[in-house]
């Protein structure tokens, strides 16, 4: 899968963007070669009683051309170092390697307050570690009964780290003790004396305060929180970190660290930066996804690093939580009491059904630590039974059950961010044992919820101002992932408004404080930089909802560059490459069960390298469902089409008059087409033609594999075409030049909303703009033709699966001509001559004597529609071979077919009075004509006119619908380059019995090329109006005597033009009039 290269290219792109923010070249260089230590750890070291030395405190001093401090650091270059300071590391020999550092504490002991785990590290093994303890600083004594465990999890030729955990017992609750740690025999390898206070005993009724937060790293976003937390000594009783500790696994996501190994350096930096507070109070931790492994390119290329730094090894070696005392496992799950609260800490990362893998490209299997759910039930059951003594139960976990980032409009969790799986695993137990408060991180925002159960807010006891919950009847969920890390705060885009949401803040980095008494829990959200109380919540829990999205700063812009940039209006279960996105918080492609990192040349962002896994079930699930009319007689058949990424050898369609009575259509003619394959991709298009249907009748259907229900679609429905001659009114949507970029968002949304309002859709060419896939900075060197086409088809599925989507060929259907395609004969061969267009759709050309999807015709009620190709098969047709030196077309004698089709339709006027032609290139447009309206070849109009106008006039075509020009143009009846004004009303809005065809250009749906900017356009007599400012579609409403065309702005629904063509004579005398 060539994963490391994807990362390298993504980080190089990041480097380009980050470096260019410097003010000038000099500051760029200084910035790039600086140490960039932004955590405030220098201040923390000054506050601590001794200086800790780790690789991040070793810096290159340009004035002396040496690493400082010289007695502890030296140049030790490793692959990936790009600055001298990076190559400065702690010398692997010397006294400093045995000096204790990274001090931290955790509660211990069977009974609350009777023990403490005192932890520290050294770079060289201390074979005789000890702890001294006493009730005064001057009287610390060697603790002979302390149980000391030494753990190491990672070594290489130049680095090792030893973690020491000394559990001291026999202590008194809520009592201050003094301690030091280090070598039993050598004072120079002993720490200074520090102090801590033991936990309150279970049942202690005095109030206490806890600092609670998640998702804290060591870079610029965490500076304020780091400083704030370090100042909490003597202000809070302990700290509860809800997972994602240090973000060591993100070590490679900067320009300076892209190719190096800095995992350990960052973890050491984090631990030392918080030593001032960690050495004085318990620092209780929860496992998060960022604790799972190292997955930098350097780690991915090293089996040794993957083995040593996987499955939460660093996390479980560096900390010592009270799992032995509570029956838990390592630091993955455990519990403890503190006064009036029982704290239960669980793993949302492992050991429950469908737990996240958190193995990012390392192909490792993590977890398997034990039966967490059985332990959890036993723990909660015991705590619930002990309510008389310890009234509150608080659960700490990393991933949330409920969050705006992973729920539908009704607040029901989904798996966009794993919430549904977490809810299924844990909520039942939380409700069963009446958990009071669930504290979570993972989402980089603050969310406070109303009491919630089974996806619904339980408002019993909630005050009118929403700030106090008295005797709540369901657990209260709070997300506090706001401490600050390399990924920043999450910028929600159009989040839902579930009823369980009290408020959300994604603007302020900070922490929360939990103040507890036996009858009251108060949660306070505090901005770290200012100490301002932003939110206040009382459980016997506040403020107006903050502004939803903060303004983009530079990092936000960088993330925007790495984001997809466009989201279609329709969501669905279909997964294509565009739906595979890189999730920075988890450093994985999501959805994980369908997508994986598969780098291809030209990918410059991680999301671009995320593609549908070629082994996932997603490859066999039907998607891109669309319909087209079929059958010799109008209304008697339908072509049902879909695609899969893996070949379905037994494709099937089921049909019925009701949703519950679908039958396999054994007689359906199903054709599977494939036009492009490479080593990593293939696509199969299936076209099932069902016949023997009744006109204007609703049918239900589904498609997929005959035997495997997992590879079958959901049920949809359609209504067949009106029979030829049906005189009832109908409406269609007509447009050209749509695409799937920002310009098409409004039209995409509008078209997907009108499935019940129109009878079918007529797309007059330039369907997906897949050939323009390379015309953005992110795509220029890659191959995204298929990705864009798939994205378009899936984005329109909501409508395409319900109404016929009839298409006309345009120039953008011709080929792929990106640089990648131009350099590949295989791609040019497979993706030329309209291959994708002809394989993906199935128009009624067999029934109408046409060829593929190039030209065809069909009838619907009172109108005959003839679709022709302005791209091929007529004299002087455009080549549409852009630099590929290919010859396209040669599909057949289009003009002979066209004459025969129009002739037959004209003879059938008494039954089907209207004759409408759909084509892509216009013969009349102000973009390609001279001052008096005569077409020229600046935009091919003259060649089109020369080929087709004679037949269009000869058979008295009523209306010609076109695209190509990115504007809306409405013309008077026109023939031979002149307006024919007979029957045109004074207000120009009615054409009664026009004596020439009427031309309309509707190329305004919103392609990536934008609207055409006319410069000094001519004013021919045939032009009524032009609109090149509003992205829009055109509605065509048809009766036997009237066609009304309405140009509707997609974004607002505003009508900008409307006119009617009227036949006021009896159709039975039509031929006599003609």
BADO-921322 format. One line per 4 residues: for each residue x, y, z of C-alpha. Coordinates in steps of 0.2 Angstrom, whole numbers. Layout:
residues N
X Y Z; ...
//
This chain:
residues 1074
0 0 0; 15 11 0; 10 20 16; 25 29 21
27 38 5; 9 45 7; 14 52 24; 30 59 17
21 68 3; 8 75 15; 21 81 27; 31 89 13
15 99 8; 13 104 26; 31 110 27; 28 121 11
13 129 19; 21 131 37; 37 138 30; 28 151 19
20 159 34; 36 167 40; 38 186 37; 54 185 27
67 173 21; 78 177 36; 64 173 48; 59 158 38
77 151 41; 77 155 59; 60 148 62; 64 132 53
81 130 63; 74 135 80; 70 123 93; 51 128 93
48 122 111; 31 130 114; 24 121 129; 30 132 143
41 118 150; 55 130 153; 44 139 166; 39 123 173
57 118 176; 60 134 185; 46 131 197; 52 113 200
66 110 213; 78 102 201; 81 103 182; 76 89 171
86 85 156; 78 77 141; 81 78 122; 70 93 120
80 103 133; 96 99 123; 98 113 111; 111 118 98
120 134 103; 125 143 87; 137 155 96; 147 140 103
143 128 89; 139 115 102; 125 106 111; 119 114 128
121 110 142; 137 103 137; 139 91 152; 123 82 148
120 84 129; 129 80 113; 127 79 94; 119 62 90
112 63 73; 98 51 68; 90 49 51; 76 63 49
85 76 59; 84 92 49; 90 105 62; 106 105 73
95 106 89; 85 90 84; 102 81 83; 106 87 101
102 73 113; 105 68 130; 122 60 131; 120 41 133
134 41 147; 136 52 162; 129 55 179; 114 64 171
107 47 164; 103 41 182; 96 57 189; 77 54 192
65 64 182; 47 64 176; 40 62 193; 22 58 195
9 51 207; -6 40 207; -18 34 221; -15 16 227
-21 5 241; -36 -6 243; -44 8 254; -44 25 248
-31 36 256; -20 22 262; -7 21 248; 2 31 234
11 26 218; 26 37 216; 34 36 199; 49 42 190
61 38 176; 79 38 172; 89 35 155; 101 22 163
95 8 174; 95 11 192; 98 -7 199; 94 -1 217
79 11 216; 71 17 232; 59 29 240; 60 39 256
44 45 264; 40 55 280; 28 67 288; 40 82 287
53 87 274; 67 85 286; 62 67 292; 60 57 276
66 39 279; 69 25 267; 53 15 265; 59 -3 266
41 -10 263; 38 0 247; 35 -12 232; 45 -5 217
43 -11 200; 55 -6 185; 47 -6 168; 55 -3 151
46 -4 134; 58 3 121; 76 3 118; 87 6 103
106 8 101; 107 25 108; 92 26 119; 83 18 134
71 23 147; 67 15 164; 51 18 173; 50 15 192
34 13 201; 35 13 220; 19 9 229; 19 15 247
6 8 259; 0 10 277; -3 29 274; -17 39 282
-31 47 272; -30 66 268; -13 68 275; 2 77 269
18 66 266; 35 71 260; 46 60 249; 61 58 238
66 44 226; 82 38 217; 97 27 221; 98 18 237
117 21 239; 122 37 229; 114 54 234; 119 62 217
106 50 209; 92 55 222; 79 68 219; 75 83 229
61 81 242; 43 84 236; 26 82 245; 9 75 242
-8 73 251; -16 56 251; -34 54 245; -49 57 256
-56 41 264; -72 34 255; -87 42 263; -77 58 268
-91 71 267; -79 86 264; -79 95 247; -65 92 235
-60 99 218; -53 89 203; -45 96 187; -52 86 172
-47 87 154; -42 77 139; -32 78 123; -17 88 129
-1 88 119; 15 98 120; 14 111 106; 8 128 104
-10 125 107; -7 117 124; 4 131 131; -10 140 140
-17 124 148; 1 117 152; 4 133 162; -13 134 170
-12 116 176; 6 118 183; -1 132 193; -14 121 201
-3 115 215; -13 117 232; -28 123 222; -36 106 217
-35 89 225; -30 78 210; -30 78 191; -40 67 179
-33 66 161; -46 58 150; -35 51 137; -23 57 123
-8 61 133; 6 70 125; 2 66 106; 19 57 104
11 47 90; 9 64 81; 28 67 82; 30 67 63
17 79 58; 28 94 56; 40 99 42; 55 97 54
50 80 61; 42 72 46; 56 58 43; 63 57 60
59 47 76; 53 59 90; 40 48 99; 50 46 115
56 64 114; 39 71 114; 32 59 128; 47 64 139
44 82 135; 26 81 141; 30 72 157; 44 84 162
33 99 157; 20 94 170; 32 88 183; 29 104 194
11 98 197; 13 79 194; 25 77 209; 13 85 221
-4 77 217; -11 61 209; -11 62 190; -25 49 186
-25 44 167; -37 37 155; -32 27 139; -35 36 123
-32 32 104; -16 42 104; -9 30 116; -10 15 105
7 15 95; 20 25 85; 15 26 67; 27 39 60
36 34 44; 51 29 54; 41 18 65; 31 10 50
48 5 42; 54 -3 58; 47 -19 64; 57 -17 80
49 0 84; 32 -7 79; 34 -21 91; 40 -11 105
29 4 103; 12 -4 99; -3 -10 110; -2 4 122
15 -1 128; 22 17 133; 6 21 142; 5 5 152
24 6 156; 25 25 161; 10 26 173; 4 15 187
-15 16 190; -24 6 204; -29 -8 194; -22 -22 205
-32 -15 220; -48 -13 209; -47 -29 199; -43 -19 183
-30 -22 170; -14 -12 169; -19 6 166; -33 1 154
-47 0 166; -48 2 185; -57 12 198; -55 21 215
-64 30 228; -61 48 233; -73 54 247; -90 55 241
-86 49 223; -82 32 215; -72 35 199; -73 21 186
-60 22 172; -63 12 156; -55 9 140; -65 15 125
-51 9 114; -50 -10 117; -59 -25 123; -77 -23 119
-87 -28 103; -81 -18 88; -69 -8 98; -58 3 86
-42 -5 80; -31 10 83; -18 1 72; -14 14 60
-6 5 45; 5 -6 56; -6 -21 53; -5 -25 72
-19 -32 82; -21 -23 99; -31 -25 114; -35 -42 121
-31 -37 139; -46 -45 147; -65 -45 149; -68 -27 152
-87 -27 151; -88 -41 165; -76 -31 176; -86 -15 172
-102 -23 177; -95 -30 193; -87 -13 198; -103 -3 194
-113 -15 204; -103 -14 219; -102 5 218; -120 6 216
-123 -5 231; -112 7 241; -121 23 237; -125 26 256
-107 28 259; -101 35 242; -116 43 234; -109 48 217
-103 37 202; -92 46 189; -86 36 174; -70 42 165
-67 37 147; -60 44 131; -72 42 117; -89 49 119
-106 40 117; -114 56 112; -106 71 103; -111 83 89
-97 75 79; -105 58 78; -124 58 78; -138 61 66
-151 75 67; -161 67 80; -146 64 91; -144 46 88
-125 41 88; -118 35 72; -101 28 68; -93 43 59
-83 45 75; -86 28 83; -100 34 95; -112 21 90
-101 7 95; -96 15 111; -114 18 115; -119 -1 111
-105 -7 122; -107 4 138; -123 13 139; -134 -1 145
-123 -3 160; -122 16 164; -141 16 164; -143 0 174
-132 6 188; -137 24 187; -120 32 183; -122 50 188
-109 58 177; -99 52 161; -83 62 158; -75 61 140
-63 68 128; -58 64 110; -68 77 102; -58 93 103
-72 104 110; -82 106 126; -99 99 126; -111 98 140
-127 88 138; -143 86 147; -146 70 156; -147 57 142
-152 39 139; -156 29 123; -152 45 113; -165 55 121
-164 70 134; -172 66 150; -177 83 156; -184 78 173
-176 89 186; -168 101 174; -171 119 179; -178 132 166
-161 140 163; -154 123 160; -140 126 173; -146 114 187
-150 96 186; -159 90 202; -160 71 204; -157 68 186
-165 52 179; -151 48 167; -132 50 166; -125 67 162
-112 67 148; -98 80 147; -84 81 134; -68 90 139
-56 88 125; -51 106 125; -33 106 134; -25 109 117
-15 98 105; -7 98 88; -24 95 79; -32 110 87
-51 113 91; -63 104 80; -72 116 68; -90 109 67
-98 112 50; -117 113 51; -118 102 66; -135 95 71
-145 102 86; -150 86 96; -161 89 111; -148 82 123
-136 96 119; -135 110 132; -121 119 124; -105 117 115
-89 128 115; -75 125 102; -67 142 104; -57 141 120
-43 130 126; -45 125 144; -49 113 157; -64 109 168
-65 108 187; -76 96 196; -81 101 213; -89 88 223
-99 86 239; -111 72 245; -126 81 237; -118 92 223
-107 91 208; -102 107 200; -93 107 183; -84 123 178
-76 125 161; -62 137 162; -52 146 148; -34 142 152
-26 158 145; -36 169 156; -43 159 170; -61 165 165
-75 154 169; -84 151 153; -97 138 158; -104 132 174
-115 117 177; -123 110 193; -129 92 196; -140 97 211
-126 109 180; -122 134 160; -122 149 148; -127 153 131
-120 143 117; -104 149 110; -101 155 93; -101 139 83
-85 140 73; -70 151 77; -61 161 63; -48 152 53
-31 155 59; -16 148 49; -17 130 56; -36 130 52
-31 135 34; -18 121 33; -31 109 39; -43 116 26
-30 112 13; -29 94 19; -48 93 20; -59 87 6
-66 104 3; -83 99 -4; -97 89 4; -112 84 -7
-129 87 -1; -133 69 1; -126 57 14; -128 39 11
-120 22 15; -111 21 -1; -92 22 1; -81 28 -13
-63 35 -12; -70 53 -9; -79 47 6; -63 39 13
-55 53 23; -40 55 34; -45 58 52; -32 68 61
-37 64 78; -35 45 75; -22 46 62; -32 34 51
-43 33 36; -62 33 40; -73 24 39; -60 11 45
-69 -4 40; -70 2 22; -55 13 19; -36 11 20
-21 22 16; -16 18 -2; -4 30 -9; -3 34 -27
9 46 -36; 2 64 -35; -7 62 -18; -2 77 -7
-14 75 7; -18 60 18; -36 61 13; -31 59 -5
-22 44 -1; -37 36 8; -46 25 -3; -58 11 -3
-49 -5 3; -49 -18 -11; -53 -32 2; -67 -23 12
-85 -28 10; -88 -10 3; -81 -16 -14; -96 -27 -16
-110 -16 -10; -121 -8 -24; -119 10 -25; -122 24 -38
-140 19 -42; -148 27 -56; -162 25 -68; -166 28 -87
-181 25 -97; -181 9 -108; -193 -2 -118; -200 -1 -136
-215 8 -130; -215 22 -118; -218 17 -100; -215 -2 -103
-198 -3 -96; -184 4 -85; -165 2 -85; -159 1 -67
-141 4 -65; -128 2 -51; -110 -1 -48; -98 -11 -37
-79 -10 -35; -78 -29 -36; -86 -40 -49; -103 -47 -44
-104 -63 -54; -123 -65 -50; -130 -47 -51; -149 -47 -49
-164 -35 -48; -179 -37 -38; -196 -28 -42; -213 -27 -35
-228 -16 -34; -226 -14 -15; -210 -13 -5; -213 -29 5
-217 -40 -11; -201 -39 -21; -198 -53 -33; -182 -58 -42
-183 -53 -60; -177 -69 -68; -180 -62 -86; -172 -45 -83
-158 -42 -95; -142 -37 -85; -126 -32 -93; -110 -29 -83
-98 -16 -91; -80 -12 -86; -70 1 -94; -55 5 -83
-44 -5 -72; -27 -3 -64; -17 -12 -51; -27 -5 -36
-44 -1 -44; -58 -8 -54; -76 -3 -57; -91 -13 -63
-107 -5 -70; -123 -15 -71; -138 -11 -81; -153 -21 -78
-167 -18 -91; -184 -23 -84; -198 -24 -96; -217 -28 -96
-221 -14 -85; -236 -3 -85; -235 16 -89; -236 29 -76
-235 16 -62; -225 15 -46; -213 1 -44; -202 -4 -30
-185 -12 -32; -168 -17 -25; -152 -23 -33; -137 -33 -29
-130 -51 -27; -143 -65 -29; -137 -74 -13; -128 -62 -1
-140 -50 8; -125 -39 13; -121 -35 -5; -139 -30 -9
-145 -12 -9; -160 -5 1; -177 -3 -7; -181 11 -19
-195 16 -30; -198 24 -47; -213 28 -58; -213 23 -76
-214 35 -90; -231 41 -96; -237 32 -112; -235 41 -128
-250 52 -131; -254 54 -112; -261 71 -111; -258 74 -92
-245 88 -88; -228 83 -82; -212 92 -77; -194 89 -79
-178 97 -73; -166 102 -87; -148 108 -85; -130 105 -91
-113 107 -84; -115 102 -66; -99 94 -59; -95 91 -40
-85 106 -34; -90 121 -24; -99 129 -38; -111 115 -39
-116 113 -21; -132 123 -22; -138 114 -38; -133 97 -31
-143 101 -16; -158 108 -26; -159 93 -38; -158 80 -24
-173 89 -15; -185 88 -30; -186 69 -33; -205 70 -29
-208 86 -39; -201 82 -56; -205 67 -67; -187 65 -74
-171 74 -76; -163 79 -93; -144 83 -91; -138 91 -107
-120 86 -106; -104 89 -96; -109 77 -82; -96 75 -69
-81 85 -75; -70 70 -71; -58 76 -84; -55 92 -74
-50 83 -59; -32 89 -60; -36 107 -61; -33 111 -42
-17 113 -32; -20 97 -23; -24 86 -38; -12 92 -52
-1 77 -52; -13 64 -47; -26 52 -55; -43 57 -48
-54 55 -64; -63 40 -57; -64 47 -40; -73 62 -46
-85 52 -57; -89 41 -42; -91 56 -31; -103 64 -43
-114 48 -46; -115 45 -27; -119 63 -23; -134 62 -35
-140 45 -29; -155 52 -19; -163 58 -35; -156 46 -48
-162 31 -39; -180 38 -39; -182 46 -56; -175 43 -73
-159 53 -76; -157 55 -95; -140 61 -101; -133 69 -117
-115 68 -121; -104 83 -119; -86 87 -122; -80 84 -104
-86 66 -107; -72 63 -120; -57 57 -110; -45 59 -96
-31 72 -100; -23 75 -83; -4 75 -83; -5 57 -76
-16 51 -90; -6 60 -103; 9 50 -97; 0 33 -97
-5 25 -113; -15 13 -103; -25 27 -96; -27 36 -113
-33 20 -121; -45 15 -107; -52 32 -103; -53 39 -121
-68 40 -134; -81 43 -121; -78 26 -113; -84 31 -95
-99 39 -101; -105 25 -112; -101 12 -98; -109 21 -84
-126 25 -91; -138 15 -101; -149 26 -112; -163 19 -123
-152 18 -139; -156 0 -143; -175 4 -143; -173 20 -153
-160 14 -166; -147 25 -158; -129 21 -153; -123 18 -135
-127 34 -126; -121 45 -140; -138 47 -148; -155 41 -144
-173 46 -142; -188 42 -131; -206 48 -128; -214 54 -113
-233 59 -113; -235 73 -126; -216 75 -130; -204 66 -141
-186 69 -135; -171 67 -147; -154 67 -139; -139 70 -151
-120 71 -150; -113 88 -154; -96 80 -150; -94 66 -164
-100 59 -180; -104 74 -191; -93 85 -203; -80 95 -194
-85 88 -177; -73 94 -163; -59 81 -159; -60 83 -140
-43 75 -139; -34 87 -128; -16 83 -131; -19 64 -132
-17 63 -151; -32 51 -151; -46 51 -164; -63 50 -156
-80 46 -163; -84 35 -178; -99 28 -169; -110 28 -184
-120 38 -196; -128 50 -183; -136 62 -196; -145 48 -205
-152 42 -189; -156 59 -184; -166 62 -200; -175 46 -198
-179 49 -180; -186 67 -182; -195 62 -198; -205 48 -188
-208 60 -174; -215 73 -185; -227 61 -193; -233 56 -175
-238 74 -170; -256 70 -169; -252 58 -154; -236 67 -148
-237 85 -152; -220 91 -146; -203 88 -153; -188 93 -142
-170 91 -146; -157 89 -132; -139 93 -137; -123 99 -128
-115 113 -139; -127 127 -145; -128 133 -162; -133 150 -156
-124 159 -142; -117 176 -139; -101 167 -135; -99 162 -153
-107 173 -165; -103 189 -174; -112 206 -172; -127 201 -182
-130 184 -174; -122 173 -187; -113 159 -178; -94 158 -179
-81 144 -174; -74 153 -158; -84 141 -148; -88 128 -162
-106 135 -165; -104 137 -184; -100 119 -186; -114 113 -176
-126 125 -185; -120 118 -202; -123 100 -196; -139 101 -188
-150 116 -191; -156 111 -208; -164 95 -201; -170 104 -185
-179 117 -196; -185 104 -209; -194 93 -196; -200 109 -186
-192 105 -170; -201 115 -156; -187 117 -143; -169 114 -143
-161 112 -125; -142 115 -124; -128 118 -112; -109 120 -114
-109 139 -112; -109 142 -93; -124 154 -93; -142 155 -96
-148 161 -113; -165 162 -119; -168 165 -138; -183 170 -149
-188 157 -162; -173 157 -173; -169 151 -191; -154 154 -202
-146 166 -189; -162 177 -188; -176 179 -176; -193 174 -182
-204 185 -172; -221 178 -178; -232 174 -162; -220 182 -150
-230 193 -137; -225 211 -133; -218 206 -116; -208 192 -125
-214 180 -113; -226 170 -124; -222 162 -141; -238 157 -149
-237 145 -163; -219 150 -167; -213 148 -184; -195 142 -180
-186 132 -166; -184 140 -149; -166 138 -142; -162 138 -123
-145 137 -116; -145 130 -98; -127 128 -94; -129 135 -77
-129 121 -65; -111 125 -58; -96 117 -66; -79 119 -59
-75 132 -72; -88 144 -66; -99 156 -75; -93 162 -92
-88 181 -91; -94 189 -107; -83 203 -113; -92 215 -124
-104 202 -131; -114 206 -146; -133 209 -146; -140 198 -160
-159 200 -164; -162 182 -158; -156 185 -140; -170 188 -127
-159 188 -111; -143 181 -104; -140 177 -85; -122 173 -80
-123 177 -62; -135 164 -55; -131 145 -54; -148 137 -58
-158 124 -66; -172 125 -78; -189 117 -76; -199 112 -91
-218 110 -88; -227 101 -103; -245 99 -108; -251 95 -126
-253 113 -130; -241 122 -118; -222 121 -113; -217 133 -99
-199 135 -96; -194 142 -79; -176 146 -74; -174 144 -55
-159 149 -45; -153 134 -36; -148 142 -19; -164 152 -16
-177 145 -28; -179 162 -35; -187 162 -53; -176 173 -64
-185 169 -81; -201 161 -86; -209 160 -103; -221 149 -113
-222 141 -130; -240 138 -135; -248 127 -148; -266 135 -151
-271 124 -165; -278 107 -165; -265 94 -166; -275 84 -178
-272 97 -191; -254 99 -187; -247 92 -203; -259 103 -214
-252 118 -204; -234 113 -207
//
